Amino acid sequence: MNIYKNSRIVKKLLIFLLTATLATACNSIKAEETSITKEKIVSGDNYGELQNQGKLRTYYFYTPKSYNPDRPMPLVLVFHGDDGSGRSISNVTRFNELADKKGFIVVYPDGINQKWSLRGNAQGRVDDVLFVSALLDHLKQQMNIDGHKVYATGFSRGGILTQALACKLPDKIAGFASVAGSLPVRLKPNCQPPTPVSMLMINGTNDRDVLYEGDDHTQRGALVSISDMVDFWRSHDQCTSSSGSLQFSEDKVKTSLYKGCMGNSEVWELAVVNGGHFWPGGFSTDKSLNKFNAKLGLNASETIWNFFQRHSQ
């Protein structure tokens, strides 16, 4: 009887050891797969995709030569305007060159049909704020991203999306910069982020697409004036002072820097005098715009990155 009991005990012990060994092996395989996934990301141009809200979403991204899968790196999201793409806005902003110099990953998502949607479930459209949230989770699985140093910027409709992200995703993104964008009128009353928001805004005073003085508030998709947008973020962050200016000629770029804000947040406004709907310092085939840029002396991408570096979560 004792021999029978002992054999049962030995059998149970062997089963336990075998199960533990298999579990350890599975965990090792999973760890190896995760490691392999991250190590497959090579420096330079890359493309990725994910499923979200029943749609296949795509993005273009660039990893600098200094990327090391064992070391977390800052991330900058860049959103294109209407009828653009991730690749096209990368050509305009030249963030890839800056990423190599400064050491950060830059991702350029693609809007569905080259547009962004802030009205989820309207006529079957997706909610791109939810998409960006899912994209960030996805990217953190693919690359070693410093979660404290994730930033968002965008041009035109991409700048409007950036404003919406500031309203809804300040827990995931440490700093925001909109270029030729503004805050939607309909979004403003519900924009109540629970934390301070560091925001940089660059707008042309002669922009005929995103009007500096704002749209007619009766229009669908109307935008608040740039002064109202600045005041909104100043009020939200409870900024107590304005100080200094950036090194630009006052007759070309009027700068307003608001500090003394909650949580070391800041609100910056750069108003390009007589500037239109463009990315200052960006690539263009328009000769007149290139001449304007040369005299302006403002590189939006460098200014945005300098602003981002001042902030982390």
C-alpha positions in Angstrom: 0.0 0.0 0.0 2.8 2.4 0.8 4.6 1.5 -2.4 1.4 2.4 -4.3 1.1 5.7 -2.5 4.7 6.5 -3.1 4.3 5.8 -6.9 1.4 8.2 -7.0 3.4 10.9 -5.3 6.3 10.4 -7.7 3.9 10.5 -10.6 2.3 13.8 -9.4 5.8 15.2 -8.8 6.9 14.4 -12.3 3.7 15.9 -13.8 4.3 19.1 -11.8 7.9 19.4 -12.9 6.9 18.8 -16.5 4.2 21.4 -16.4 6.6 24.0 -14.8 9.2 23.2 -17.4 6.7 23.7 -20.3 5.5 27.0 -18.7 9.0 28.3 -18.4 9.8 27.3 -22.0 6.6 29.0 -23.2 7.5 32.2 -21.3 11.0 32.1 -22.8 9.6 31.7 -26.3 7.2 34.7 -25.8 10.1 36.8 -24.4 12.2 35.8 -27.4 9.4 36.6 -29.8 8.9 40.1 -28.2 12.7 40.7 -28.5 12.8 39.5 -32.1 9.8 41.8 -32.9 11.6 44.9 -31.6 15.0 44.0 -33.1 13.4 43.6 -36.5 12.8 47.4 -36.5 15.8 48.8 -38.4 16.9 52.4 -38.8 15.5 54.4 -41.7 12.2 54.2 -43.5 9.6 51.7 -42.4 5.8 51.0 -42.8 3.3 49.5 -40.4 -0.3 48.7 -40.1 -2.9 47.7 -37.5 -6.6 46.9 -37.4 -8.8 49.4 -35.5 -12.6 50.0 -35.5 -12.9 47.5 -38.2 -10.5 49.3 -40.5 -7.0 48.5 -41.6 -4.9 51.5 -40.7 -1.5 52.3 -42.0 1.4 54.5 -41.0 4.9 55.5 -42.2 7.7 55.8 -39.6 11.3 56.6 -39.4 13.8 55.3 -36.8 17.1 57.2 -36.4 20.5 55.5 -36.8 20.9 55.8 -33.0 17.9 53.7 -32.2 18.7 50.8 -29.8 15.9 48.4 -28.9 17.3 48.1 -25.4 17.0 51.8 -24.8 13.7 53.8 -24.7 13.5 56.7 -27.2 11.1 59.7 -27.5 8.3 59.5 -30.0 6.8 62.3 -32.2 3.5 61.7 -34.0 3.0 63.9 -37.1 -0.4 64.3 -38.7 -0.9 65.4 -42.3 -3.6 67.8 -43.7 -6.5 67.0 -45.9 -5.6 65.1 -49.1 -2.1 64.4 -47.7 -0.4 61.3 -46.4 2.1 60.3 -43.8 4.8 60.2 -46.4 3.9 63.5 -47.9 4.0 65.4 -44.6 7.3 63.8 -43.8 8.7 65.4 -47.0 7.3 68.8 -46.0 8.4 68.8 -42.4 11.7 67.0 -42.7 11.3 65.5 -39.3 13.3 62.5 -40.4 16.5 64.6 -40.7 15.8 66.1 -37.3 15.2 62.6 -35.8 18.6 61.6 -36.9 20.2 64.7 -35.4 18.3 64.7 -32.1 17.5 61.0 -31.5 13.8 60.3 -31.6 11.4 58.1 -33.5 8.9 59.8 -35.8 5.6 58.3 -36.9 3.3 59.6 -39.6 -0.1 58.0 -39.5 -2.4 58.0 -42.6 -5.9 59.2 -42.4 -8.7 57.2 -44.1 -9.2 58.6 -47.6 -6.5 61.1 -46.7 -8.7 62.8 -44.1 -9.1 62.8 -40.3 -12.4 62.2 -38.6 -13.3 63.6 -35.1 -16.9 62.4 -35.4 -16.9 58.7 -34.5 -19.9 56.7 -35.7 -21.2 59.6 -37.9 -22.1 58.1 -41.3 -20.0 55.1 -40.5 -16.8 57.1 -40.0 -14.1 56.1 -37.4 -13.0 58.2 -34.4 -9.4 59.1 -35.1 -8.8 60.0 -31.5 -9.5 56.4 -30.5 -7.3 55.3 -33.4 -4.4 57.4 -32.2 -4.8 55.9 -28.7 -4.7 52.4 -30.1 -1.8 53.3 -32.3 0.3 54.4 -29.4 -0.4 51.1 -27.6 0.5 49.3 -30.8 3.8 51.2 -31.3 4.9 50.6 -27.7 4.7 46.9 -28.5 6.7 47.2 -31.6 9.5 49.6 -30.4 11.1 50.7 -27.2 9.4 54.0 -26.7 9.8 56.3 -23.7 6.3 56.6 -22.5 7.1 59.9 -20.7 8.2 61.5 -23.9 5.5 61.1 -26.5 4.5 64.1 -28.5 2.0 65.1 -31.2 2.0 67.7 -33.9 0.1 68.2 -37.1 -0.6 70.5 -40.1 -4.0 72.0 -41.0 -6.6 69.3 -40.4 -3.8 67.4 -38.7 -3.3 70.4 -36.4 -7.0 70.4 -35.6 -6.7 66.7 -34.7 -3.7 67.6 -32.5 -6.0 70.0 -30.6 -8.5 67.3 -30.2 -5.9 64.9 -28.9 -4.8 67.6 -26.3 -8.4 67.6 -25.1 -8.8 63.8 -24.9 -5.3 62.1 -24.6 -3.2 64.3 -22.3 -2.5 61.1 -20.2 -0.7 59.6 -23.1 1.0 62.6 -24.8 3.3 65.0 -23.0 3.3 67.9 -25.5 1.3 69.2 -28.5 2.0 71.6 -31.4 -0.6 72.6 -34.0 0.5 74.3 -37.3 -2.2 76.2 -39.3 -4.8 74.6 -37.1 -7.3 75.6 -34.4 -9.8 74.2 -31.9 -13.2 73.2 -33.3 -16.1 75.3 -31.9 -18.2 72.3 -31.1 -15.3 70.6 -29.3 -14.4 73.5 -27.0 -17.2 73.2 -24.4 -16.4 69.5 -23.9 -12.6 70.0 -23.9 -11.8 69.5 -20.2 -8.6 67.6 -19.9 -7.9 66.5 -16.3 -4.2 67.6 -16.5 -2.3 70.6 -17.6 -1.5 70.7 -21.4 1.7 72.1 -22.9 0.6 73.6 -26.2 2.5 75.4 -29.1 0.5 77.0 -31.8 1.9 78.4 -35.1 -0.5 80.2 -37.4 -0.3 82.7 -40.3 -2.2 85.9 -39.8 -3.2 85.8 -43.5 -4.3 82.1 -43.6 -7.4 81.8 -45.7 -8.0 78.2 -44.9 -7.8 78.4 -41.1 -8.8 82.0 -40.5 -6.8 83.8 -37.8 -9.9 85.6 -36.8 -11.9 82.3 -36.7 -14.8 81.0 -38.8 -18.4 81.9 -38.7 -19.6 80.0 -35.7 -22.8 79.0 -37.5 -20.8 76.9 -40.0 -20.4 73.2 -39.6 -16.8 72.4 -38.5 -16.2 76.0 -37.5 -13.0 76.9 -35.7 -12.4 79.4 -32.8 -10.2 82.4 -33.5 -6.5 81.9 -32.8 -6.7 84.4 -29.9 -9.6 82.5 -28.4 -7.6 79.3 -28.8 -4.6 80.7 -27.0 -6.8 82.1 -24.2 -8.5 78.8 -23.8 -5.2 76.9 -23.1 -3.9 79.7 -21.0 -7.0 79.6 -18.8 -7.0 75.8 -18.6 -3.3 75.7 -17.5 -3.9 78.7 -15.2 -0.9 80.5 -16.6 0.1 83.5 -14.4 2.6 85.3 -16.6 3.9 86.0 -20.1 7.6 86.4 -20.6 10.2 86.9 -23.3 10.1 86.1 -26.9 11.9 83.8 -29.3 14.7 85.0 -31.5 12.7 86.2 -34.5 12.2 89.5 -36.1 9.1 91.1 -34.5 7.8 92.3 -37.8 7.8 88.7 -39.2 6.9 86.5 -36.2 5.1 87.7 -33.2 5.8 85.4 -30.3 3.9 85.1 -27.0 5.1 82.7 -24.3 2.9 82.0 -21.3 4.5 80.5 -18.2 3.8 80.2 -14.5 1.3 77.5 -15.5 0.2 74.4 -13.6 2.5 71.4 -13.6 5.3 73.3 -15.4 3.1 73.4 -18.5 3.5 76.2 -21.1 1.5 77.8 -23.8 3.4 79.3 -26.8 1.9 81.2 -29.7 3.9 82.1 -32.9 1.9 84.3 -35.3 3.6 84.5 -38.7 2.8 88.1 -39.9 1.2 87.9 -43.4 1.8 84.2 -43.4 -0.6 81.9 -45.2 -1.5 78.2 -44.9 1.9 76.6 -44.8 4.5 74.8 -42.6 7.2 77.5 -41.9 10.6 76.3 -43.0 9.2 73.3 -44.7 9.9 71.9 -48.2 7.9 73.3 -51.0 7.9 73.5 -54.8 6.3 77.0 -54.6 9.1 79.5 -55.4 7.3 82.4 -53.9 6.7 80.5 -50.7 10.4 79.4 -50.6 11.4 83.1 -50.8 9.0 84.0 -48.0 10.4 81.1 -45.9 14.0 82.3 -46.5 13.2 85.8 -45.2 11.2 84.4 -42.3 13.9 82.5 -40.7 11.5 80.2 -38.8 11.9 76.5 -38.9 8.6 75.1 -37.4 10.0 71.5 -37.0 13.1 72.6 -35.0 11.0 75.0 -32.9 8.5 72.3 -32.2 11.1 69.8 -31.2 12.8 72.4 -28.9 9.4 73.0 -27.3 8.8 69.3 -26.9 12.1 68.7 -25.2 11.0 71.0 -22.4 8.2 68.7 -21.4 7.7 65.1 -20.2 5.1 63.2 -18.2 
